Amino acid sequence: MKSDTIAAIATGNSSAGISIIRISGENALSAIDKIYKSKVKNKKLSEKESHTIHYGYIVDEQEVIDEVMVTIMKAPSTYTREDVVEINCHGGIVVTRRILETVLKQEIRLAEPGEFTKRAFLNGRIDLSQAEAVCDIINAKNQIALKNSLKQLKGREQEKIEEIRNVILRDIAFIEAALDDPEHISIEGFSEELLNHLDTNCNALEGLIKSSKDGKLIKEGIKTVIIGKPNAGKSSLLNILVKEDRAIVTDIAGTTRDTLEETIRLNDITLNIIDTAGIRSTDDIIEKIGVDKAIKLSQEADLILYVLDSSVPLDENDDKILSLIKEKKAILLLNKSDLGPKILVDDIKEKSSHPIIITSFIEHTGLGDLEELIKKMFFEGSLTIHEDIYITNERHIEAFKNALGSLNMVRDSVINQMPEDFYSIDLMAAYEELGKILGENLGEDLINMIFSEFCMGK
């Protein structure tokens, strides 16, 4: 663990009302004493009480750089468990960088990405799962992702892991004690108790792994592809969802030749949405490239929004599209209902089991149920903020799967009446896998890689 003092700009690299320069380490207080000048004669900031804020100036030798508010926070009751100073200055880019340069002259180095949070982890204030939750909070794309990350930061995932690990550890301890002292500790009947513990822990792990499917969609968004024949209203749908004219809309079929991508929020759901070229048989080489791309993207999508022009009858192109999306999660939007339908819902139901919504993009009708329908399709209608958490981190998911595999091996050993020391080996493997999520027994390179994904100043 490095004991030097670090500093960085903790706010965005743009003009704003206020910028914050954060300093952490054993020289933080002595450094601020050298560059802070109070408006009134008073004792040094290092002598002030912890968690207080002070009004004055930052100076570089005799030159006043800016009028500031400085917060003093003394170890160990800080984010990093080190002495921390935060300088609140005016939010101009030039003045913020000038103050940072002045700070760095005081035998302080520039912090690496995520180094403040890394120090919080290394100093035992938070575990690694909580540290990763900090990064997830910053990158949250919607309200549910934010609240889920906040629960992880508060230790909800850690609690679940510790519950499982404590049971595993007690079982290991009993087995080892019985093997060391068989005259006084009998292992008779323990197999049945162990199987009950395994059932409970395996069910818990399976639940956490199962939640990761929803967690991935919450964190990264639902990859959504809009498909349909030319001039069905695909680009109009994109513009409605984005709430601006992102796609060119004309009455000419085949206007869209390439894909157009946007990220939108439908309240608590994030859609990574792609508008594609109209799918039809064509001899136009450029249009055909667009059609092939639309077909490829539809196969990779989490969700397909198939827009049909209900004012014209179904044809062989519709049959091709319905066959293409037969095994996919899709919503069929019968558009242009204002023109008088030539396609009835029953006509579609004969060819597809996908849910259908009747719409008119001109009149903005029929889209009110889209969000709830997506929730129902992806989250079984239960995408809500509750006591449970959604696992969103791939590293955690892998560790949960490995731990589950080890516990299942213990179960097999018990059922096959293998020697008890076999139980301990696999129980310990599961215990250590879960510990990796919290940051135990991880190599320095992996830890550095995790924190390198953080933004500067965090």
Secondary structure in CASP SS format (residue, H / E / C, confidence):
PFRMAT SS
TARGET T0000
AUTHOR 0000-0000-0000
METHOD secondary structure of the structure
MODEL  1
M C 1.00
K C 1.00
S C 1.00
D C 1.00
T C 1.00
I E 1.00
A E 1.00
A E 1.00
I E 1.00
A C 1.00
T C 1.00
G C 1.00
N C 1.00
S C 1.00
S C 1.00
A E 1.00
G E 1.00
I E 1.00
S E 1.00
I E 1.00
I E 1.00
R E 1.00
I E 1.00
S E 1.00
G C 1.00
E C 1.00
N C 1.00
A H 1.00
L H 1.00
S H 1.00
A H 1.00
I H 1.00
D H 1.00
K H 1.00
I H 1.00
Y E 1.00
K E 1.00
S E 1.00
K C 1.00
V C 1.00
K C 1.00
N C 1.00
K C 1.00
K C 1.00
L H 1.00
S H 1.00
E H 1.00
K C 1.00
E C 1.00
S C 1.00
H C 1.00
T E 1.00
I E 1.00
H E 1.00
Y E 1.00
G E 1.00
Y E 1.00
I E 1.00
V E 1.00
D E 1.00
E C 1.00
Q C 1.00
E E 1.00
V E 1.00
I E 1.00
D E 1.00
E E 1.00
V E 1.00
M E 1.00
V E 1.00
T E 1.00
I E 1.00
M E 1.00
K C 1.00
A C 1.00
P C 1.00
S C 1.00
T C 1.00
Y C 1.00
T C 1.00
R C 1.00
E C 1.00
D C 1.00
V E 1.00
V E 1.00
E E 1.00
I E 1.00
N E 1.00
C E 1.00
H E 1.00
G E 1.00
G C 1.00
I H 1.00
V H 1.00
V H 1.00
T H 1.00
R H 1.00
R H 1.00
I H 1.00
L H 1.00
E H 1.00
T H 1.00
V H 1.00
L H 1.00
K C 1.00
Q C 1.00
E C 1.00
I C 1.00
R E 1.00
L E 1.00
A C 1.00
E C 1.00
P C 1.00
G C 1.00
E H 1.00
F H 1.00
T H 1.00
K H 1.00
R H 1.00
A H 1.00
F H 1.00
L H 1.00
N C 1.00
G C 1.00
R C 1.00
I C 1.00
D C 1.00
L H 1.00
S H 1.00
Q H 1.00
A H 1.00
E H 1.00
A H 1.00
V H 1.00
C H 1.00
D H 1.00
I H 1.00
I H 1.00
N H 1.00
A C 1.00
K C 1.00
N C 1.00
Q H 1.00
I H 1.00
A H 1.00
L H 1.00
K H 1.00
N H 1.00
S H 1.00
L H 1.00
K H 1.00
Q H 1.00
L H 1.00
K C 1.00
G C 1.00
R H 1.00
E H 1.00
Q H 1.00
E H 1.00
K H 1.00
I H 1.00
E H 1.00
E H 1.00
I H 1.00
R H 1.00
N H 1.00
V H 1.00
I H 1.00
L H 1.00
R H 1.00
D H 1.00
I H 1.00
A H 1.00
F H 1.00
I H 1.00
E H 1.00
A H 1.00
A H 1.00
L H 1.00
D H 1.00
D C 1.00
P C 1.00
E C 1.00
H C 1.00
I C 1.00
S C 1.00
I C 1.00
E C 1.00
G C 1.00
F H 1.00
S H 1.00
E H 1.00
E H 1.00
L H 1.00
L H 1.00
N H 1.00
H H 1.00
L H 1.00
D H 1.00
T H 1.00
N H 1.00
C H 1.00
N H 1.00
A H 1.00
L H 1.00
E H 1.00
G H 1.00
L H 1.00
I H 1.00
K H 1.00
S H 1.00
S H 1.00
K H 1.00
D H 1.00
G H 1.00
K H 1.00
L H 1.00
I H 1.00
K H 1.00
E H 1.00
G C 1.00
I E 1.00
K E 1.00
T E 1.00
V E 1.00
I E 1.00
I E 1.00
G E 1.00
K C 1.00
P C 1.00
N C 1.00
A C 1.00
G C 1.00
K H 1.00
S H 1.00
S H 1.00
L H 1.00
L H 1.00
N H 1.00
I H 1.00
L H 1.00
V H 1.00
K C 1.00
E C 1.00
D C 1.00
R C 1.00
A C 1.00
I C 1.00
V C 1.00
T C 1.00
D C 1.00
I C 1.00
A C 1.00
G C 1.00
T C 1.00
T C 1.00
R C 1.00
D C 1.00
T C 1.00
L E 1.00
E E 1.00
E E 1.00
T E 1.00
I E 1.00
R E 1.00
L E 1.00
N C 1.00
D C 1.00
I E 1.00
T E 1.00
L E 1.00
N E 1.00
I E 1.00
I E 1.00
D E 1.00
T C 1.00
A C 1.00
G C 1.00
I C 1.00
R C 1.00
S C 1.00
T C 1.00
D C 1.00
D C 1.00
I H 1.00
I H 1.00
E H 1.00
K H 1.00
I H 1.00
G H 1.00
V H 1.00
D H 1.00
K H 1.00
A H 1.00
I H 1.00
K H 1.00
L H 1.00
S H 1.00
Q H 1.00
E H 1.00
A C 1.00
D C 1.00
L E 1.00
I E 1.00
L E 1.00
Y E 1.00
V E 1.00
L E 1.00
D E 1.00
S C 1.00
S C 1.00
V C 1.00
P C 1.00
L C 1.00
D C 1.00
E H 1.00
N H 1.00
D H 1.00
D H 1.00
K H 1.00
I H 1.00
L H 1.00
S H 1.00
L H 1.00
I C 1.00
K C 1.00
E C 1.00
K C 1.00
K C 1.00
A E 1.00
I E 1.00
L E 1.00
L E 1.00
L E 1.00
N E 1.00
K C 1.00
S H 1.00
D H 1.00
L H 1.00
G C 1.00
P C 1.00
K C 1.00
I C 1.00
L C 1.00
V H 1.00
D H 1.00
D H 1.00
I H 1.00
K H 1.00
E C 1.00
K C 1.00
S C 1.00
S C 1.00
H C 1.00
P C 1.00
I E 1.00
I E 1.00
I E 1.00
T C 1.00
S E 1.00
F C 1.00
I C 1.00
E C 1.00
H C 1.00
T E 1.00
G C 1.00
L C 1.00
G C 1.00
D C 1.00
L H 1.00
E H 1.00
E H 1.00
L H 1.00
I H 1.00
K H 1.00
K H 1.00
M H 1.00
F H 1.00
F H 1.00
E C 1.00
G C 1.00
S C 1.00
L C 1.00
T C 1.00
I C 1.00
H C 1.00
E C 1.00
D C 1.00
I C 1.00
Y C 1.00
I C 1.00
T C 1.00
N C 1.00
E H 1.00
R H 1.00
H H 1.00
I H 1.00
E H 1.00
A H 1.00
F H 1.00
K H 1.00
N H 1.00
A H 1.00
L H 1.00
G H 1.00
S H 1.00
L H 1.00
N H 1.00
M H 1.00
V H 1.00
R H 1.00
D H 1.00
S H 1.00
V H 1.00
I H 1.00
N C 1.00
Q C 1.00
M C 1.00
P C 1.00
E H 1.00
D H 1.00
F H 1.00
Y H 1.00
S H 1.00
I H 1.00
D H 1.00
L H 1.00
M H 1.00
A H 1.00
A H 1.00
Y H 1.00
E H 1.00
E H 1.00
L H 1.00
G H 1.00
K H 1.00
I H 1.00
L H 1.00
G C 1.00
E C 1.00
N C 1.00
L C 1.00
G C 1.00
E H 1.00
D H 1.00
L H 1.00
I H 1.00
N H 1.00
M H 1.00
I H 1.00
F H 1.00
S H 1.00
E C 1.00
F C 1.00
C C 1.00
M C 1.00
G C 1.00
K C 1.00
END
